[in-house]
Amino acid sequence: EAADNTTDRTGKPSVAVIIPCYNEALTIAKVVDDFKRVLPDASIYVYDNNSTDGTGDIAREHGAQVRVERRQGKGNVVRQMMRDIDADYYIMVDGDDTYPAEAAPELLAPLMNDEADMVVGDRLSNGTYGEENDRAFHGFGNNLVRFLIKAIYGFEFSDVMTGYRAYNEVFAKSMPVLSPGFEIETELSIHAVDKRWRIAEVPIDYRDRPEGSESKLNTFSDGMKVLMMILSLFKDYRPLALFSLLGLLLCVVGLLFGVPVIWEFAHTGLVPKLPTALLAVAFIFLGMMSFSCGLILDTVVKGARKQYELEVTRIYEECGKTTHSCGISWWQRPAAPAASGGGVERAQAVPCRVLAQRAAASTLFVHRDAAAYVIAGEPRLS
């Protein structure tokens, strides 16, 4: 299988289209056919997550490689996909036909040009998600998650919850997937930010599910799981910030109880509210303990981060890659000169928003030809 080796027989980098599916019999055939048409050299994998409507059989009939994942949940499927499949580049897309296969080359371009490690298909910037999606609170939930990531990590995504992403092999093989369900998109986004992977966003046209196709996402229960995932990763990745905030809150409460006691003691020399005084001391003590826990856990996290960086370096070496392997990608190479001695085939300009973490971000338009890349953009703080 082409995607089980890092390059195919022609020497081209391998691309794996990975599609997690649960009861998508109505749409999976079109999704597979569209990606086979747009990326004819890619290997297409459909992971059937206990479907009862024949999704796997339909995908197999249309040429996809079908595998079964019995552990229910999108996160469980994505975890197994990353373990099973070896490829230079991965495109992860839902099987509900809401994302256009025609955008796949644009998602791959920043990866193949060594401009990004993960590319996000942004549904929101061009307004198509708001026009097509009529489910209440979905837009609000996406904006809330974006705000929290911005507030906690100082990084601004245009679209966090999109299911259309692309990433390279090193990112895939070093990504520890912990979430079992729909929290996977949030986990991928926060992991990329925290580990300082290069992130790019490409606007895509979103379309709603066709009539008869039902979403498996529950707005409130899955939304709560996403919020809990953000809090859990905040604890895991930024313990000093979290426990410092908690310690500050506890100390403020302790002062609210303790200041009246201190004021009365200063004027009368007495402490008539002894239980209140003890409560104030307890809150101040808990606040200091919280801060101390944050310091200890921060040291542990920094040690784990160092080990992670070493592991990433090992994966780079194992994959035979370098961190600065630039060059024109195979699918962008110039066409053979025409009989008349004409020029080369010129690709369309691909809008790509490359996000520099904790620094300036730019909206980049990459114009590609056989010899040069011209990049222009206006800097904007993320």
C-alpha positions as CSV (number, residue, x, y, z in Angstrom):
1,E,0.0,0.0,0.0
2,A,1.4,3.4,-1.0
3,A,0.5,5.0,2.3
4,D,2.3,2.3,4.3
5,N,5.6,3.5,2.8
6,T,6.8,7.1,3.0
7,T,7.1,7.3,-0.8
8,D,5.4,5.5,-3.6
9,R,7.0,3.7,-6.5
10,T,7.4,6.8,-8.5
11,G,9.3,8.6,-5.7
12,K,6.5,11.0,-5.0
13,P,5.7,11.8,-1.4
14,S,2.8,9.6,-0.2
15,V,-0.5,11.2,0.8
16,A,-3.1,9.4,3.0
17,V,-6.7,10.6,3.1
18,I,-8.1,9.3,6.4
19,I,-11.8,9.4,6.9
20,P,-13.4,8.4,10.3
21,C,-17.0,7.3,9.7
22,Y,-20.0,6.3,11.7
23,N,-23.2,5.6,9.7
24,E,-22.4,7.7,6.7
25,A,-23.8,5.4,4.0
26,L,-25.6,8.3,2.3
27,T,-22.4,10.3,1.7
28,I,-19.3,8.1,1.9
29,A,-19.4,7.0,-1.7
30,K,-19.2,10.6,-3.0
31,V,-16.5,11.5,-0.5
32,V,-14.3,8.7,-1.6
33,D,-14.9,9.3,-5.3
34,D,-14.2,13.0,-4.9
35,F,-10.9,12.4,-3.2
36,K,-9.9,9.8,-5.8
37,R,-10.6,12.3,-8.5
38,V,-8.7,15.2,-6.9
39,L,-5.8,13.2,-5.4
40,P,-5.5,10.1,-7.7
41,D,-2.2,9.1,-6.2
42,A,-3.3,9.3,-2.6
43,S,-4.3,6.3,-0.5
44,I,-7.8,6.6,0.9
45,Y,-8.6,5.0,4.2
46,V,-12.1,4.7,5.7
47,Y,-12.2,3.7,9.4
48,D,-15.7,2.3,10.1
49,N,-16.6,3.0,13.8
50,N,-19.3,0.4,14.3
51,S,-21.6,1.6,11.5
52,T,-24.8,-0.3,11.1
53,D,-25.8,1.1,7.7
54,G,-23.2,-0.6,5.5
55,T,-20.8,2.4,5.4
56,G,-17.7,0.2,5.2
57,D,-19.0,-1.9,2.4
58,I,-20.0,1.1,0.3
59,A,-16.6,2.7,0.8
60,R,-14.8,-0.6,-0.1
61,E,-16.9,-0.8,-3.3
62,H,-15.7,2.6,-4.3
63,G,-12.0,1.8,-3.9
64,A,-11.2,2.9,-0.3
65,Q,-9.2,0.8,2.1
66,V,-11.6,0.0,4.9
67,R,-10.6,-0.8,8.5
68,V,-12.8,-1.2,11.5
69,E,-12.3,0.5,14.9
70,R,-14.5,-1.0,17.6
71,R,-13.8,1.6,20.3
72,Q,-16.6,4.1,19.8
73,G,-15.7,7.8,19.3
74,K,-13.9,10.0,16.8
75,G,-10.9,10.5,19.0
76,N,-10.4,6.7,19.3
77,V,-10.6,6.4,15.6
78,V,-8.0,9.1,14.9
79,R,-5.6,7.7,17.5
80,Q,-5.7,4.3,15.7
81,M,-5.4,5.9,12.3
82,M,-2.2,7.7,13.3
83,R,-0.8,4.4,14.7
84,D,-1.7,2.3,11.7
85,I,-0.9,4.5,8.7
86,D,2.5,5.7,7.5
87,A,2.6,8.5,5.0
88,D,4.4,11.7,4.3
89,Y,1.3,13.8,4.5
90,Y,-2.2,13.1,6.0
91,I,-5.5,14.7,5.1
92,M,-8.2,14.1,7.8
93,V,-11.7,14.8,6.7
94,D,-15.2,13.8,7.8
95,G,-17.3,11.3,5.8
96,D,-20.4,13.5,5.7
97,D,-19.6,15.4,2.5
98,T,-19.5,18.8,4.1
99,Y,-15.9,19.6,3.1
100,P,-14.8,20.0,-0.6
101,A,-12.2,17.5,-1.8
102,E,-11.1,20.3,-4.3
103,A,-9.5,22.1,-1.4
104,A,-7.2,19.2,-0.6
105,P,-4.2,20.5,-2.7
106,E,-4.5,23.9,-1.0
107,L,-4.2,22.2,2.4
108,L,-1.3,20.1,1.3
109,A,0.6,23.1,-0.2
110,P,1.9,24.6,3.0
111,L,3.0,21.2,4.2
112,M,4.8,20.3,1.0
113,N,6.5,23.7,0.9
114,D,7.7,23.2,4.4
115,E,5.7,26.3,5.6
116,A,3.6,24.4,8.1
117,D,3.3,21.2,10.1
118,M,-0.5,21.4,10.5
119,V,-3.0,23.1,8.2
120,V,-6.5,23.9,9.2
121,G,-9.4,24.1,6.8
122,D,-11.1,27.3,7.9
123,R,-14.9,27.3,7.4
124,L,-15.6,30.6,9.1
125,S,-13.5,33.3,7.4
126,N,-15.5,33.3,4.1
127,G,-18.9,33.0,5.8
128,T,-20.0,29.7,4.2
129,Y,-20.4,28.0,7.6
130,G,-22.8,30.6,8.8
131,E,-24.8,30.5,5.6
132,E,-25.0,26.7,5.4
133,N,-25.2,25.6,9.0
134,D,-28.5,26.2,10.8
135,R,-27.8,24.3,14.0
136,A,-28.3,26.5,17.0
137,F,-25.3,27.3,19.3
138,H,-22.7,25.7,17.0
139,G,-21.2,29.0,16.0
140,F,-21.4,30.3,19.6
141,G,-19.6,27.2,20.8
142,N,-16.8,27.6,18.2
143,N,-16.4,31.2,19.1
144,L,-16.2,30.3,22.8
145,V,-13.5,27.7,22.3
146,R,-11.6,30.2,20.1
147,F,-11.8,32.8,22.9
148,L,-10.6,30.4,25.6
149,I,-7.6,29.3,23.5
150,K,-6.8,32.9,22.8
151,A,-7.1,33.8,26.5
152,I,-5.1,30.8,27.8
153,Y,-2.5,30.3,25.1
154,G,-2.4,33.7,23.4
155,F,-3.0,32.2,20.0
156,E,-5.9,33.0,17.7
157,F,-7.5,30.4,15.5
158,S,-10.1,31.4,12.9
159,D,-11.7,28.0,13.2
160,V,-11.0,25.5,15.9
161,M,-13.7,22.8,15.5
162,T,-13.2,22.1,11.8
163,G,-12.9,18.5,10.8
164,Y,-10.8,19.2,7.7
165,R,-7.1,19.2,8.5
166,A,-3.8,18.2,7.0
167,Y,-0.5,17.5,8.8
168,N,2.8,15.9,8.1
169,E,4.2,12.6,9.3
170,V,6.3,13.9,12.2
171,F,3.3,15.7,13.6
172,A,1.1,12.6,13.3
173,K,3.6,10.2,14.9
174,S,4.4,12.5,17.8
175,M,0.8,13.4,18.6
176,P,-0.5,11.8,21.8
177,V,-4.3,11.5,21.3
178,L,-6.0,11.4,24.6
179,S,-9.6,12.4,23.8
180,P,-12.1,9.6,22.9
181,G,-14.7,11.6,21.1
182,F,-15.4,14.9,19.3
183,E,-12.9,16.7,21.5
184,I,-10.2,15.5,19.1
185,E,-10.2,18.8,17.0
186,T,-9.7,20.9,20.1
187,E,-6.9,18.6,21.3
188,L,-5.1,18.8,18.0
189,S,-5.3,22.5,18.0
190,I,-4.1,23.0,21.5
191,H,-1.3,20.4,21.1
192,A,-0.1,22.2,18.0
193,V,0.0,25.6,19.8
194,D,1.5,24.3,23.0
195,K,4.3,22.4,21.2
196,R,4.9,25.3,18.9
197,W,4.2,23.5,15.7
198,R,3.9,25.7,12.6
199,I,0.2,26.2,11.9
200,A,-1.5,27.5,8.7
201,E,-5.1,28.2,7.9
202,V,-6.7,27.8,4.4
203,P,-10.2,29.1,3.8
204,I,-12.5,26.5,2.5
205,D,-16.1,26.4,1.3
206,Y,-18.4,24.5,3.7
207,R,-21.6,22.9,2.7
208,D,-24.3,21.5,5.0
209,R,-25.1,17.8,5.1
210,P,-27.4,16.5,2.4
211,E,-31.0,15.8,3.3
212,G,-31.3,12.6,5.2
213,S,-27.8,12.7,6.7
214,E,-27.8,13.4,10.4
215,S,-25.0,14.9,12.6
216,K,-23.7,12.7,15.4
217,L,-22.6,15.8,17.4
218,N,-24.6,16.8,20.4
219,T,-24.4,20.5,20.9
220,F,-24.5,20.5,24.7
221,S,-23.0,17.2,25.9
222,D,-20.2,17.3,23.4
223,G,-19.7,21.0,23.9
224,M,-19.3,20.3,27.6
225,K,-16.7,17.6,26.9
226,V,-14.8,20.1,24.7
227,L,-14.7,22.7,27.6
228,M,-13.6,20.0,30.0
229,M,-10.8,19.0,27.5
230,I,-9.6,22.6,27.4
231,L,-9.5,22.8,31.2
232,S,-7.7,19.4,31.4
233,L,-5.1,20.4,28.8
234,F,-4.7,23.8,30.6
235,K,-3.8,21.8,33.7
236,D,-1.5,19.5,31.8
237,Y,0.3,22.1,29.7
238,R,0.2,25.3,31.8
239,P,0.0,24.2,35.5
240,L,1.8,27.2,36.9
241,A,-0.7,29.6,35.3
242,L,-3.7,27.5,36.4
243,F,-2.7,27.0,40.0
244,S,-1.4,30.5,40.3
245,L,-4.9,31.8,39.3
246,L,-6.5,29.4,41.7
247,G,-4.1,30.4,44.5
248,L,-4.8,34.1,43.8
249,L,-8.5,33.5,44.0
250,L,-8.1,31.6,47.3
251,C,-5.9,34.3,48.8
252,V,-8.5,37.0,47.8
253,V,-11.2,35.1,49.6
254,G,-9.0,34.7,52.6
255,L,-8.4,38.5,52.7
256,L,-12.1,39.2,52.4
257,F,-12.6,37.1,55.6
258,G,-9.4,38.3,57.3
259,V,-9.3,42.0,56.7
260,P,-12.3,42.8,59.0
261,V,-10.8,40.6,61.7
262,I,-7.4,42.4,61.4
263,W,-9.2,45.8,61.4
264,E,-11.1,45.0,64.6
265,F,-7.9,43.7,66.3
266,A,-6.1,46.9,65.4
267,H,-8.7,49.0,67.0
268,T,-9.7,46.9,70.0
269,G,-6.8,44.5,70.5
270,L,-9.4,41.6,70.5
271,V,-10.2,38.8,68.1
272,P,-13.9,38.1,68.9
273,K,-14.5,36.2,65.6
274,L,-12.0,33.4,66.0
275,P,-13.7,31.0,63.6
276,T,-13.6,33.7,60.9
277,A,-9.9,34.3,61.6
278,L,-9.1,30.6,61.3
279,L,-11.1,30.4,58.0
280,A,-9.1,33.3,56.6
281,V,-5.8,31.7,57.5
282,A,-7.0,28.4,55.9
283,F,-7.8,30.1,52.6
284,I,-4.5,32.0,52.6
285,F,-2.7,28.7,53.3
286,L,-4.6,26.9,50.5
287,G,-3.7,29.7,48.1
288,M,0.0,29.3,49.0
289,M,-0.3,25.5,48.6
290,S,-1.9,25.9,45.2
291,F,0.9,28.2,44.0
292,S,3.5,25.7,45.3
293,C,1.8,22.9,43.5
294,G,1.9,25.0,40.3
295,L,5.6,25.5,40.7
296,I,6.3,21.8,41.2
297,L,4.0,20.7,38.3
298,D,5.6,23.4,36.1
299,T,9.0,21.8,36.7
300,V,7.6,18.4,35.8
301,V,6.0,19.7,32.6
302,K,9.2,21.4,31.5
303,G,11.0,18.1,31.9
304,A,8.3,16.3,29.9
305,R,8.6,19.0,27.2
306,K,12.3,18.4,26.9
307,Q,11.7,14.7,26.5
308,Y,9.0,15.4,23.9
309,E,11.5,17.6,21.9
310,L,14.0,14.8,21.9
311,E,11.3,12.4,20.8
312,V,10.4,14.7,17.9
313,T,14.0,14.9,16.8
314,R,14.2,11.1,16.9
315,I,11.1,10.8,14.7
316,Y,12.5,13.3,12.3
317,E,15.6,11.1,12.0
318,E,13.6,7.9,11.8
319,C,11.5,9.4,8.9
320,G,14.6,10.6,7.1
321,K,13.5,14.2,7.3
322,T,15.1,17.4,8.3
323,T,13.5,20.5,9.8
324,H,14.4,22.6,6.8
325,S,13.7,20.3,3.9
326,C,12.4,22.8,1.4
327,G,11.8,22.5,-2.4
328,I,9.1,22.4,-5.0
329,S,6.7,19.6,-4.2
330,W,6.1,16.8,-6.7
331,W,2.6,17.9,-7.6
332,Q,3.8,21.5,-8.2
333,R,6.7,20.7,-10.5
334,P,6.6,22.4,-13.9
335,A,5.0,20.5,-16.8
336,A,7.2,19.4,-19.7
337,P,7.9,22.2,-22.2
338,A,5.4,22.3,-25.0
339,A,6.5,21.4,-28.6
340,S,6.8,25.0,-29.4
341,G,9.2,25.5,-26.6
342,G,6.4,27.1,-24.5
343,G,6.6,27.8,-20.8
344,V,5.5,25.8,-17.8
345,E,2.1,24.9,-16.3
346,R,1.3,27.5,-13.6
347,A,-0.6,26.7,-10.5
348,Q,-3.3,28.9,-9.1
349,A,-2.5,31.2,-6.2
350,V,-3.4,29.6,-2.9
351,P,-4.5,31.8,0.0
352,C,-2.9,30.6,3.1
353,R,-2.9,32.2,6.5
354,V,0.3,31.2,8.3
355,L,0.1,31.7,12.0
356,A,3.3,32.5,13.9
357,Q,2.8,31.5,17.4
358,R,2.9,34.2,20.0
359,A,4.2,36.6,17.3
360,A,3.0,38.2,14.2
361,A,0.7,36.4,11.8
362,S,0.3,37.1,8.1
363,T,-2.2,36.4,5.4
364,L,-0.1,34.9,2.7
365,F,-0.8,34.5,-1.0
366,V,1.7,32.0,-2.4
367,H,2.1,32.3,-6.2
368,R,3.9,29.3,-7.5
369,D,5.9,28.8,-10.7
370,A,8.8,26.6,-11.7
371,A,11.5,28.8,-10.2
372,A,10.3,31.0,-7.4
373,Y,7.7,31.7,-4.8
374,V,6.5,35.2,-4.1
375,I,5.0,35.7,-0.7
376,A,3.1,38.8,0.2
377,G,1.0,39.7,3.2
378,E,0.1,42.2,5.8
379,P,1.3,41.4,9.3
380,R,-1.3,41.1,11.9
381,L,-0.9,40.3,15.6
382,S,-2.5,37.0,16.5
